């Protein structure tokens, strides 16, 4: 599928399939733009993908909300288990993109498809508000809105988008990096992905 056609699919709320490098995970991800996520989309990813449903956020948004990488949060906690479980043997590097897990406050367990769709779509609104914040006062309002509407932990896993030079050929992109680059270039704010073999 041509890139432009894939972007049009995302804009209309349809999924696209993104193949990860055969030298990395060698899998295909189902990708939706998060602002269009629905319970049926969650069901599709859960049943036909069968892997982890993960949602990305631009690094600018993570900075505004004060959301660090999960390993950094663990390190600052100084809990003894962190040193024992430190991810120093990940083939693609120690800096995993995972951040916290969250749940919308209007959900119960957050696990049903409708609950996860609510959490993801409402977080997409937070992302939109954060990206349009042009003052410290508005950024503080977004942080307050985030706290009022979400809690942690939850079943929705969040990850930071890729930092650094996006188009370095030698960089080992994961399957969520390419859509994240495309979303940034084409004004999408975040997206949901689910791995399938």
For each residue, the residues with C-beta under 8 A, 3 or more apart:
1: 5 6 9 16
2: 5 6
3: 6 7 182
4: 7 8
5: 1 2 8 9
6: 1 2 3 9 10 16 182
7: 3 4 10 11 182 186
8: 4 5 11 12
9: 1 5 6 12 14 15 16
10: 6 7 13 14 16 31 32 33 36 183 188 191
11: 7 8 33 188
12: 8 9 36
13: 10 32 33 36 38 41
14: 9 10 32
15: 9 30 31 32 41 44
16: 1 6 9 10 30 31 179
17: 28 29 30 31
18: 28 29 31 175 178 179 193
19: 27 28 29 175
20: 24 25 26 27 28 29 174 175 195
21: 24 25 26 172 173
22: 26
23: 26 172
24: 20 21 92 172 173 174 175
25: 20 21 174 175 195
26: 20 21 22 23
27: 19 20 51 175 195 196 197
28: 17 18 19 20 175 195 196 197
29: 17 18 19 20 49 175 176 179 193 194 195 196
30: 15 16 17 44 45 48 49 193 194 196
31: 10 15 16 17 18 176 179 191 192 193
32: 10 13 14 15 36 37 41 45 191 192 193
33: 10 11 13 36 37 183 188 190 191 192
34: 37 55 120 121 123 124 127 189 190 191 192
35: 121 124 125 128 189 190
36: 10 12 13 32 33 41 121
37: 32 33 34 41 42 117 120 121 124 192
38: 13 41 42 117 121
39: 42 43 112 113 114 116 117
40: 43 44 113
41: 13 15 32 36 37 38 44 45 117 192
42: 37 38 39 45 46 53 113 116 117 120
43: 39 40 46 47 113
44: 15 30 40 41 47 48 49
45: 30 32 41 42 48 49 53 192 193 194
46: 42 43 49 50 53 113 194
47: 43 44 50
48: 30 44 45 196
49: 29 30 44 45 46 53 194 195 196
50: 46 47 194 195 196 197
51: 27 194 195 196 197
52: 157 194 195
53: 42 45 46 49 116 156 157 192 193 194
54: 157 158 159 176 192 193 194
55: 34 120 123 156 157 158 159 190 191 192 193
56: 97 158 159 160 161 176 179 180 190 191 193
57: 61 62 65 67 99 123 127 158 159 160 161 190
58: 61 62 127 131 161 180 184 189 190
59: 62 63 160 161 163
60: 63 64 130 131
61: 57 58 64 65 67 126 127 130 131 189 190
62: 57 58 59 65 67 68 99 160
63: 59 60 66
64: 60 61 130 133 139 142 143
65: 57 61 62 126 130 142 143 146
66: 63 143
67: 57 61 62 99 100 158 160
68: 62 72 73 99
69: 72 73 95 96 97 98 99 160
70: 73 74 96 98 99 100
71: 74 75 86 87 94 95 96 98
72: 68 69 75 76
73: 68 69 70 76 77 100
74: 70 71 77 79 82
75: 71 72 78 82
76: 72 73
77: 73 74 82
78: 75 82
79: 74 82
80: 83 84
81: 84 85
82: 74 75 77 78 79 85 86
83: 80 86
84: 80 81
85: 81 82
86: 71 82 83 94
87: 71 90 94 96
88: 94
89:
90: 87 93 94 96
91:
92: 24 172 174
93: 90
94: 71 86 87 88 90
95: 69 71
96: 69 70 71 87 90
97: 56 69 159 160 161 162 174 176
98: 69 70 71 157 158 159
99: 57 62 67 68 69 70 158 159 160
100: 67 70 73 152 153 158
101: 152 153 154 155 156 157 158
102: 119 123 150 151 152 153 154 156 158
103: 107 110 115 119 150 151 152 153 154 155 156
104: 107 110 115 118 119 122 123 149 150 154
105: 148 149 150 151
106: 118
107: 103 104 110 115 118 119 154
108: 115
109: 112 115 155
110: 103 104 107 115 116 119 154 155 156
111: 115 116 155
112: 39 109 115 116
113: 39 40 42 43 46 116 117
114: 39 117 118
115: 103 104 107 108 109 110 111 112 118 119 155
116: 39 42 53 110 111 112 113 119 120 155 156
117: 37 38 39 41 42 113 114 120 121
118: 104 106 107 114 115 121 122
119: 102 103 104 107 110 115 116 122 123 150 154 155 156
120: 34 37 42 55 116 117 123 124 156 192
121: 34 35 36 37 38 117 118 124 125
122: 104 118 119 125 126 149 150
123: 34 55 57 102 104 119 120 126 127 150 156 158 190
124: 34 35 37 120 121 127 128 189 190
125: 35 121 122 128 129
126: 61 65 122 123 129 130 142 145 146 149 150
127: 34 57 58 61 123 124 130 131 189 190
128: 35 124 125 131 132 189
129: 125 126 132 133 141 142 145
130: 60 61 64 65 126 127 133 139 142
131: 58 60 61 127 128 189
132: 128 129 138
133: 64 129 130 138 139 141 142
134: 138
135: 138 139
136: 139 140
137: 140 141
138: 132 133 134 135 141 142
139: 64 130 133 135 136 142 143
140: 136 137 143 144
141: 129 133 137 138 144 145
142: 64 65 126 129 130 133 138 139 145 146
143: 64 65 66 139 140 146 147
144: 140 141 147 148
145: 126 129 141 142 148 149
146: 65 126 142 143 149 150
147: 143 144 150
148: 105 144 145
149: 104 105 122 126 145 146
150: 102 103 104 105 119 122 123 126 146 147 154
151: 102 103 105 154
152: 100 101 102 103
153: 100 101 102 103
154: 101 102 103 104 107 110 119 150 151
155: 101 103 109 110 111 115 116 119
156: 53 55 101 102 103 110 116 119 120 123
157: 52 53 54 55 98 101
158: 54 55 56 57 67 98 99 100 101 102 123
159: 54 55 56 57 97 98 99 176
160: 56 57 59 62 67 69 97 99 163
161: 56 57 58 59 97 177 180 184
162: 97 166 173 177 180 181
163: 59 160
164: 168 171
165: 168 171
166: 162 181 184
167: 181
168: 164 165 171
169:
170:
171: 164 165 168
172: 21 23 24 92
173: 21 24 162 177 178
174: 20 24 25 92 97 177
175: 18 19 20 24 25 27 28 29 178 179 193 195
176: 29 31 54 56 97 159 179 180 191 193
177: 161 162 173 174 180 181
178: 18 173 175 181 182
179: 16 18 29 31 56 175 176 182 183 191 193
180: 56 58 161 162 176 177 183 184 191
181: 162 166 167 177 178 184 185
182: 3 6 7 178 179 185 186 188
183: 10 33 179 180 186 187 188 189 190 191
184: 58 161 166 180 181 188
185: 181 182
186: 7 182 183
187: 183
188: 10 11 33 182 183 184 191
189: 34 35 58 61 124 127 128 131 183
190: 33 34 35 55 56 57 58 61 123 124 127 183
191: 10 31 32 33 34 55 56 176 179 180 183 188
192: 31 32 33 34 37 41 45 53 54 55 120
193: 18 29 30 31 32 45 53 54 55 56 175 176 179
194: 29 30 45 46 49 50 51 52 53 54
195: 20 25 27 28 29 49 50 51 52 175
196: 27 28 29 30 48 49 50 51
197: 27 28 50 51
